[in-house]
């Protein structure tokens, strides 16, 4: 049975049947171990009182008296001295009383058939309608010894209250099953909705809204699923935008390279224009190379499954080395760097953190006019490493500041090619800092420069 609803129904009914069987076995076992001795003694006492009454009233009409006892809820088997027997009340289902037991009663002993009955798993001793499941006592009547075997008539003992109780149990069972079916359907209904939504997500349809308003575990599951779908929808849009941006950023330099390469094929092209076109091709080639490297770096960051290769190293030495790498560009643009560093030790991935300093310094150089100053400070305070880089460049508007970490975002597309980037550098910076459990802040005003502050945890 594949349906969850069907499985729930089978399990519910099966549980009720199993519970009934276990309860029956438990009650039967309890009777055989603890109650049948008491039941035997109680019925022996009744039988002895009957025998005493008969012996005290020797002229009593014995059959009429026994009929009266049968009418109030007893089954009686009376054995006479001439081996005749008479049954009063409903007949026994099985007449299995042994002759040896009868002879013992004739000899004056009491027969404890209820107490001595064998315990069997699926036979409830109290309800076993057998002549052997009786108690027997002798009595004297008109000078002769008789044997009286007695047990309660179970059918007569079941009064209206017992039938009412039995009916109540049956009604309770029916109502319980029906209630469970309704509850099961209500429980399974949102799962069916989730299943359909999952199939839609598998078909890359992320627009469906789940109408499941519950506060239980299924409601929490639906809420988590909706959050997952929303995240997948955002990621899908980002992925499509990413592919579009990558295609555009590759297409533009490739078209430029193709166009200027065609111009270079003209043999009559002047030498100065040839050199200019070759420079543009080289610039576009370098741009493609940078874009490819940054895309590979972003891919490695996105697919980072194993932990970062962290080790303890001197951050101040790495920052100084990064500044030395850009010395040629600093001299070319006549930009001075004010570098203030403390001896700072960090536990992180040096290869990735180096990209942070390189991208931030490259960004500051790119948008700072010639002859300006860049301030770099590295300090340690309050269990944090603080790296600050401040330029006096073109600055950013509030809209640009809110989007600078978006991939491929470039605020001003009218800039010259010399200052135009790939739009991936700051995205790499933000992701590397986040992977190191750090944070980054941006302070900027249009025309007044920009300050980036990176916070990283200490050891």
C-alpha positions as CSV (number, residue, x, y, z in Angstrom):
1,X,0.0,0.0,0.0
2,X,1.7,3.1,-1.2
3,X,-0.6,5.8,0.1
4,X,0.4,7.3,3.4
5,X,-3.3,7.7,4.3
6,X,-3.8,3.9,3.6
7,X,-0.8,3.1,5.7
8,X,-2.1,5.2,8.6
9,X,-5.5,3.5,8.4
10,X,-3.9,0.0,8.4
11,X,-1.6,0.9,11.3
12,X,-4.4,2.4,13.3
13,X,-6.7,-0.6,12.9
14,X,-3.8,-3.0,13.4
15,X,-2.8,-1.2,16.6
16,X,-6.4,-1.5,17.9
17,X,-6.6,-5.2,17.1
18,X,-3.2,-5.8,18.6
19,X,-4.1,-3.9,21.7
20,X,-7.3,-6.0,22.1
21,X,-5.3,-9.2,21.7
22,X,-2.7,-8.1,24.2
23,X,-5.4,-6.9,26.7
24,X,-7.2,-10.3,26.3
25,X,-4.0,-12.2,27.0
26,X,-3.1,-10.0,29.9
27,X,-6.6,-10.4,31.5
28,X,-6.5,-14.2,30.9
29,X,-3.1,-14.5,32.5
30,X,-4.1,-12.3,35.4
31,X,-7.2,-14.5,36.1
32,X,-5.2,-17.7,36.0
33,X,-2.5,-16.4,38.3
34,X,-4.4,-14.4,40.8
35,X,-8.2,-14.7,40.6
36,X,-9.2,-18.2,39.8
37,X,-8.3,-19.4,43.3
38,X,-10.5,-16.7,44.9
39,X,-13.3,-17.4,42.4
40,X,-13.1,-21.1,43.3
41,X,-13.2,-20.4,47.0
42,X,-16.2,-18.1,46.6
43,X,-18.2,-20.6,44.6
44,X,-17.3,-23.4,47.0
45,X,-18.7,-21.4,49.8
46,X,-22.0,-20.9,47.8
47,X,-22.2,-24.6,47.1
48,X,-21.6,-25.5,50.7
49,X,-24.3,-23.1,51.9
50,X,-26.7,-24.7,49.3
51,X,-25.8,-28.2,50.7
52,X,-26.3,-27.0,54.3
53,X,-29.7,-25.6,53.4
54,X,-30.8,-28.8,51.7
55,X,-29.7,-30.9,54.7
56,X,-31.5,-28.6,57.1
57,X,-34.7,-28.9,55.0
58,X,-34.9,-32.6,54.3
59,X,-38.4,-32.3,52.9
60,X,-37.6,-29.6,50.3
61,X,-38.7,-30.1,46.7
62,X,-35.1,-30.6,45.4
63,X,-35.8,-30.2,41.6
64,X,-37.8,-27.0,42.2
65,X,-35.1,-25.6,44.5
66,X,-32.4,-26.3,41.9
67,X,-34.6,-24.7,39.2
68,X,-34.8,-21.6,41.4
69,X,-31.0,-21.5,41.8
70,X,-30.6,-21.9,38.0
71,X,-33.0,-19.0,37.5
72,X,-30.9,-16.7,39.6
73,X,-27.7,-17.3,37.7
74,X,-26.2,-20.7,38.4
75,X,-25.5,-23.9,36.4
76,X,-25.9,-27.1,38.4
77,X,-25.0,-30.7,37.8
78,X,-26.4,-33.1,40.3
79,X,-25.2,-36.7,40.6
80,X,-27.5,-39.1,42.4
81,X,-26.3,-42.3,44.2
82,X,-27.6,-44.5,41.4
83,X,-25.3,-42.6,38.9
84,X,-28.1,-40.6,37.4
85,X,-27.3,-37.0,36.6
86,X,-29.5,-33.9,36.2
87,X,-28.5,-30.5,34.8
88,X,-30.3,-27.4,35.9
89,X,-29.9,-24.2,33.9
90,X,-28.3,-24.0,30.4
91,X,-26.4,-27.1,29.4
92,X,-22.6,-27.3,29.6
93,X,-20.8,-26.8,26.3
94,X,-18.5,-29.7,27.1
95,X,-19.4,-32.4,29.7
96,X,-15.9,-33.4,30.6
97,X,-16.2,-34.0,34.3
98,X,-14.1,-37.1,35.2
99,X,-15.6,-40.0,37.1
100,X,-12.7,-39.8,39.5
101,X,-13.7,-36.3,40.5
102,X,-17.3,-37.5,41.0
103,X,-16.3,-40.3,43.2
104,X,-14.1,-38.0,45.4
105,X,-17.2,-35.8,46.0
106,X,-19.3,-38.9,46.9
107,X,-16.6,-39.8,49.4
108,X,-16.9,-36.4,51.1
109,X,-14.2,-34.4,49.5
110,X,-14.6,-31.0,47.9
111,X,-14.0,-30.7,44.1
112,X,-11.9,-27.6,43.1
113,X,-12.3,-27.7,39.4
114,X,-12.1,-23.9,38.9
115,X,-8.9,-23.7,40.9
116,X,-7.3,-26.7,39.2
117,X,-8.1,-25.7,35.7
118,X,-5.1,-25.6,33.4
119,X,-3.9,-22.2,32.3
120,X,-4.1,-21.9,28.5
121,X,-3.1,-18.9,26.5
122,X,-6.3,-18.4,24.4
123,X,-8.8,-19.9,26.8
124,X,-10.3,-17.6,29.5
125,X,-10.9,-19.8,32.4
126,X,-13.7,-17.7,33.9
127,X,-15.8,-18.0,30.8
128,X,-15.0,-21.7,30.0
129,X,-18.4,-23.4,29.9
130,X,-17.3,-26.9,30.9
131,X,-18.5,-29.3,33.6
132,X,-14.9,-29.7,34.7
133,X,-14.7,-25.9,35.3
134,X,-17.0,-26.2,38.4
135,X,-16.8,-26.7,42.1
136,X,-18.3,-29.8,43.7
137,X,-19.6,-30.6,47.2
138,X,-21.5,-33.6,48.7
139,X,-24.9,-33.2,50.4
140,X,-27.3,-35.5,52.1
141,X,-30.9,-35.7,51.0
142,X,-33.4,-38.2,52.5
143,X,-30.6,-40.3,53.8
144,X,-28.6,-40.5,50.5
145,X,-25.4,-38.8,49.4
146,X,-25.5,-36.6,46.3
147,X,-22.8,-34.7,44.5
148,X,-23.5,-31.1,43.6
149,X,-21.3,-29.4,40.9
150,X,-21.9,-25.7,40.5
151,X,-20.6,-22.7,38.4
152,X,-22.1,-19.3,37.6
153,X,-24.2,-18.9,34.4
154,X,-22.1,-16.2,32.6
155,X,-24.9,-15.3,30.2
156,X,-27.3,-14.6,33.1
157,X,-24.6,-12.6,34.9
158,X,-24.4,-10.3,31.9
159,X,-27.0,-7.7,32.9
160,X,-28.1,-4.5,31.1
161,X,-25.2,-2.6,32.5
162,X,-22.7,-5.0,30.9
163,X,-24.3,-4.7,27.5
164,X,-24.4,-0.9,27.9
165,X,-20.7,-1.0,28.8
166,X,-19.9,-3.3,25.8
167,X,-21.9,-1.0,23.5
168,X,-20.1,2.0,24.8
169,X,-16.7,0.3,24.1
170,X,-17.8,-0.5,20.5
171,X,-19.1,3.1,19.9
172,X,-15.9,4.5,21.3
173,X,-13.9,2.2,19.0
174,X,-15.9,3.3,16.0
175,X,-15.7,7.0,16.9
176,X,-11.9,6.7,17.5
177,X,-11.3,5.1,14.1
178,X,-13.4,7.8,12.3
179,X,-11.7,10.5,14.2
180,X,-8.3,9.1,13.4
181,X,-9.2,8.9,9.7
182,X,-10.3,12.6,9.7
183,X,-7.1,13.6,11.7
184,X,-5.0,11.5,9.3
185,X,-6.5,13.3,6.3
186,X,-5.8,16.7,7.8
187,X,-2.3,15.7,8.7
188,X,-1.6,14.3,5.2
189,X,-3.3,17.1,3.2
190,X,-0.4,19.6,3.7
191,X,2.1,16.8,2.9
192,X,0.3,16.3,-0.4
193,X,0.6,20.1,-1.0
194,X,4.3,20.0,-0.2
195,X,4.8,17.0,-2.5
196,X,3.2,18.9,-5.4
197,X,5.3,22.0,-4.6
198,X,8.4,19.9,-4.5
199,X,7.6,18.6,-8.0
200,X,7.2,22.2,-9.2
201,X,10.6,23.1,-7.7
202,X,12.1,20.1,-9.5
203,X,10.8,21.7,-12.7
204,X,12.4,25.0,-11.7
205,X,9.1,26.7,-11.0
206,X,9.8,28.8,-7.9
207,X,6.7,31.0,-7.9
208,X,4.2,28.8,-6.0
209,X,3.1,30.0,-2.5
210,X,2.2,27.4,0.1
211,X,-1.2,28.0,1.8
212,X,-0.3,26.1,4.9
213,X,-1.1,28.0,8.1
214,X,-0.1,25.7,11.0
215,X,2.0,26.0,14.1
216,X,3.0,22.4,14.5
217,X,5.9,20.5,13.0
218,X,4.3,20.4,9.6
219,X,3.7,24.1,9.7
220,X,7.4,24.6,10.5
221,X,8.3,22.3,7.6
222,X,6.1,24.2,5.3
223,X,7.7,27.5,6.4
224,X,11.2,26.1,6.0
225,X,10.2,24.8,2.6
226,X,8.8,28.2,1.5
227,X,12.0,29.9,2.7
228,X,14.0,27.4,0.7
229,X,11.9,28.0,-2.4
230,X,12.3,31.8,-2.0
231,X,16.1,31.3,-1.6
232,X,16.2,29.0,-4.7
233,X,14.2,31.6,-6.6
234,X,16.6,34.3,-5.7
235,X,19.6,32.1,-6.5
236,X,17.9,31.2,-9.9
237,X,17.6,34.9,-10.7
238,X,21.1,35.6,-9.6
239,X,22.4,32.6,-11.7
240,X,20.6,33.9,-14.8
241,X,21.8,37.4,-14.2
242,X,25.3,36.0,-13.5
243,X,25.3,34.1,-16.9
244,X,24.0,37.2,-18.6
245,X,26.7,39.4,-17.1
246,X,29.5,37.0,-17.7
247,X,28.3,36.7,-21.4
248,X,28.3,40.5,-21.7
249,X,31.6,40.9,-20.0
250,X,33.3,38.4,-22.2
251,X,31.5,39.5,-25.4
252,X,32.6,43.2,-25.2
253,X,36.4,42.6,-25.0
254,X,36.2,39.8,-27.5
255,X,34.4,42.0,-30.0
256,X,37.0,44.7,-29.4
257,X,39.8,42.3,-29.9
258,X,38.2,41.0,-33.1
259,X,37.6,44.5,-34.4
260,X,41.0,45.9,-33.7
261,X,42.6,42.7,-35.0
262,X,40.8,43.2,-38.3
263,X,42.1,46.8,-38.4
264,X,45.7,45.6,-37.7
265,X,45.4,43.3,-40.8
266,X,45.4,46.4,-43.0
267,X,49.0,46.7,-44.3
268,X,48.6,50.4,-45.0
269,X,47.8,51.2,-41.4
270,X,50.2,53.8,-39.9
271,X,52.6,52.6,-37.3
272,X,51.3,54.9,-34.6
273,X,47.7,53.6,-35.0
274,X,49.1,50.0,-35.2
275,X,50.8,50.5,-31.8
276,X,47.6,52.1,-30.4
277,X,45.4,49.2,-31.6
278,X,47.8,46.6,-30.3
279,X,47.8,48.3,-26.9
280,X,44.0,48.1,-26.9
281,X,44.1,44.4,-27.8
282,X,46.6,43.8,-25.0
283,X,44.5,45.8,-22.5
284,X,41.3,43.8,-23.5
285,X,43.3,40.5,-23.2
286,X,44.5,41.4,-19.8
287,X,41.0,42.3,-18.8
288,X,39.7,38.9,-20.0
289,X,42.5,37.2,-18.1
290,X,41.7,39.1,-14.9
291,X,38.0,38.3,-15.4
292,X,38.7,34.6,-15.8
293,X,40.9,34.5,-12.7
294,X,38.3,36.2,-10.6
295,X,35.5,34.0,-11.9
296,X,37.6,30.9,-11.0
297,X,38.3,32.4,-7.5
298,X,34.5,33.1,-7.0
299,X,33.7,29.5,-8.1
300,X,36.2,28.1,-5.6
301,X,34.6,30.3,-2.9
302,X,31.1,29.3,-3.8
303,X,31.9,25.6,-3.9
304,X,34.1,25.6,-0.8
305,X,33.1,22.4,0.9
306,X,36.2,21.7,3.0
307,X,37.3,24.2,5.6
308,X,39.6,27.0,4.7
309,X,43.3,26.2,4.9
310,X,43.8,28.2,8.1
311,X,47.1,28.8,9.8
312,X,48.6,31.4,12.0
313,X,50.6,34.1,10.1
314,X,51.6,37.8,10.4
315,X,49.0,40.0,8.8
316,X,51.1,43.1,8.9
317,X,53.9,41.5,6.9
318,X,51.3,40.3,4.3
319,X,49.8,43.9,4.0
320,X,53.3,45.4,3.6
321,X,54.1,42.9,0.9
322,X,50.9,43.7,-0.9
323,X,51.8,47.4,-0.9
324,X,55.2,46.6,-2.4
325,X,53.6,44.7,-5.2
326,X,51.8,47.8,-6.3
327,X,54.9,50.0,-6.0
328,X,55.2,50.5,-9.8
329,X,51.6,51.7,-10.1
330,X,52.0,54.0,-7.1
331,X,55.0,55.6,-8.7
332,X,53.3,55.8,-12.1
333,X,50.2,57.6,-10.6
334,X,52.4,59.6,-8.2
335,X,50.2,58.4,-5.3
336,X,51.7,58.1,-1.8
337,X,50.7,55.5,0.8
338,X,50.6,56.3,4.5
339,X,51.0,52.8,6.0
340,X,50.6,52.4,9.8
341,X,50.7,48.8,11.0
342,X,51.0,47.0,14.3
343,X,52.4,43.6,14.7
344,X,49.2,41.6,14.2
345,X,48.9,37.8,14.1
346,X,45.8,36.1,12.6
347,X,44.6,32.6,12.0
348,X,43.2,32.4,8.5
349,X,43.8,31.4,5.0
350,X,46.7,33.6,3.8
351,X,46.0,33.0,0.1
352,X,42.4,34.2,0.3
353,X,43.1,37.1,2.7
354,X,45.8,38.3,0.3
355,X,43.1,38.8,-2.3
356,X,41.2,41.0,0.1
357,X,44.2,43.4,0.6
358,X,45.0,43.3,-3.2
359,X,41.5,44.1,-4.3
360,X,40.9,46.9,-1.8
361,X,44.3,48.5,-2.6
362,X,43.7,48.1,-6.4
363,X,40.2,49.6,-6.0
364,X,41.7,52.6,-4.1
365,X,44.3,53.2,-6.7
366,X,41.8,52.8,-9.6
367,X,39.5,55.6,-8.4
368,X,42.1,58.0,-6.8
369,X,43.3,60.9,-9.0
370,X,47.0,61.1,-9.6
371,X,49.1,62.7,-6.8
372,X,46.6,61.8,-4.0
373,X,47.3,59.9,-0.8
374,X,46.0,56.5,0.4
375,X,46.0,55.8,4.2
376,X,46.3,52.2,5.3
377,X,46.1,51.2,9.0
378,X,46.2,47.8,10.6
379,X,45.5,47.6,14.3
380,X,44.3,45.1,16.9
381,X,41.6,46.0,19.5
382,X,38.9,44.3,21.5
383,X,39.6,40.8,20.1
384,X,39.4,42.0,16.6
385,X,41.8,42.9,13.8
386,X,40.9,46.1,12.1
387,X,42.2,46.9,8.6
388,X,41.4,50.3,7.2
389,X,42.1,51.7,3.8
390,X,41.0,55.3,3.0
391,X,41.3,57.1,-0.3
392,X,40.4,60.6,-1.5
393,X,39.0,59.5,-4.8
394,X,35.6,60.0,-6.5
395,X,33.6,58.4,-3.7
396,X,30.2,56.7,-4.0
397,X,26.5,57.6,-3.8
398,X,24.3,55.9,-1.3
399,X,22.8,53.7,-4.0
400,X,26.2,52.6,-5.2
401,X,27.4,51.9,-1.6
402,X,24.4,49.5,-1.1
403,X,25.3,47.5,-4.2
404,X,29.1,47.5,-4.4
405,X,29.3,43.9,-3.2
406,X,26.9,42.6,-5.9
407,X,28.7,40.6,-8.6
408,X,29.3,42.5,-11.9
409,X,28.0,45.7,-10.4
410,X,29.7,48.8,-11.7
411,X,28.4,52.2,-10.7
412,X,29.6,54.4,-13.6
413,X,29.8,52.8,-17.0
414,X,30.9,56.0,-18.6
415,X,34.4,55.7,-17.0
416,X,37.3,55.2,-19.3
417,X,38.6,51.7,-19.9
418,X,41.6,52.4,-17.8
419,X,39.5,52.6,-14.6
420,X,36.8,50.1,-15.6
421,X,36.9,46.8,-13.7
422,X,35.2,43.5,-13.8
423,X,32.7,44.2,-11.0
424,X,33.9,41.1,-9.2
425,X,36.7,42.3,-6.9
426,X,34.6,43.6,-4.0
427,X,32.3,40.6,-4.2
428,X,35.4,38.4,-3.7
429,X,36.4,40.6,-0.8
430,X,33.0,40.4,0.9
431,X,32.8,36.6,0.5
432,X,36.4,35.9,1.8
433,X,35.8,38.1,4.9
434,X,32.5,36.4,5.6
435,X,34.1,32.9,5.3
436,X,36.6,34.1,8.0
437,X,33.7,35.1,10.3
438,X,34.5,38.8,9.8
439,X,32.7,41.8,8.5
440,X,33.3,44.8,6.3
441,X,32.1,48.4,6.5
442,X,32.0,51.1,3.9
443,X,32.1,54.8,4.5
444,X,31.9,57.0,1.4
445,X,30.6,60.3,0.1
446,X,30.4,61.2,-3.6
447,X,33.4,63.3,-4.5
448,X,35.0,63.0,-1.0
449,X,36.6,59.5,-1.1
450,X,35.9,56.1,0.3
451,X,37.0,54.2,3.4
452,X,36.8,50.4,3.7
453,X,37.1,48.8,7.2
454,X,37.6,45.1,7.5
455,X,37.2,43.4,10.9
456,X,38.5,39.9,11.5
457,X,38.5,37.8,14.7
458,X,41.8,37.3,16.4
459,X,43.3,34.0,17.5
